Amino acid sequence: MTTITLPGQPRTDPGRRQVQLIFIGRSLRHSVRQVDALVMGIALPVILMLLFVYIFGLAIDPSGGYVNYVVPGIILLCAGFGAAGTAVGVADDMTNGVIDRFRTMPITSSTVITGHVVASLVRNLVTTAVVIMVALLVGFRPSAGVLEWFGALGLVSLWILAITWLFAALGLVADSAEAAGNYGFALLFLPYLSSAFVPIATLPTWLRGFAEYQPITPVIETIRGLLVGSTVGPVAIWALGWCLLIIIAAMAWAGWLFRRRAGSR
């Protein structure tokens, strides 16, 4: 649809920022209405944390300090569970006909996806705060100061943004919301193949290389170092690099996929 503006007539089209706020609000309202998904996004990481701390924790570390080791991994696992819903939401938008209506509006292709991503970031940060509070109740004792907390939360936010853009792209690849959920479920196994739950040195030799160099491990090690006072070192550079690389690649991929799919409908 072409919008005609007469000479001297003010434009009535909303600005790009206003349109993005509208789509962010739309995605946030959808999140609030999906109470079951919101509850599971919080409950599942908490249940896993309790499982590892109280059932496996003493077997792994009889001193009781395992909770300090496992919480950073649970935080990233929590981010993965929350971001997985983005793939389903994007796939649902692409298949239920709503994109055809959006195409008649003077909006950019990235606006719809950005709404899903920002809403997921807000939702995941709230969930992360709940998980951290529960961790403190079950014995998590970080030694981080104010700057270390800001650094850890900043890296968590950057990772959430990266993984959410990746899930958004997967939602554009999928032919249905159910398929998008399956794609997301496969990615949720990556934290188990990292240093999230056990040191890499304890893994089988054939698995150590993958666990050491996959993107989740440096992110977890950096967050762990900031929160519990262990050495961070060059691993922080790798963590930031992986996050930025995933964000750039996933945004480019998602933009290309959206234009390709929306233009072919």
Secondary structure, DSSP 4 states (H G I P E B T S, - for coil): -PPP--TTPPP-SPPHHHHHHHHHHHHHHHHHH-HHHHHHHHHHHHHHHHHIIIIIHHHH-TTSTHHHHHHHHHHHHHHHHHHHHHHHHHHHHHHSSHHHHHTTSS--HHHHHHHHHHHHHHHHHHHHHHHHHHHHHTT------HHHHHHHHHHHHHHHHHHHHHHHHHHHH-SSHHHHHHHHHHHTTGGGGTTSSS-GGGS-HHHHHHHHHSTHHHHHHHHHHHHH----TTHHHHHHHHHHHHHHHHHHHHHHHHHHHHHT-
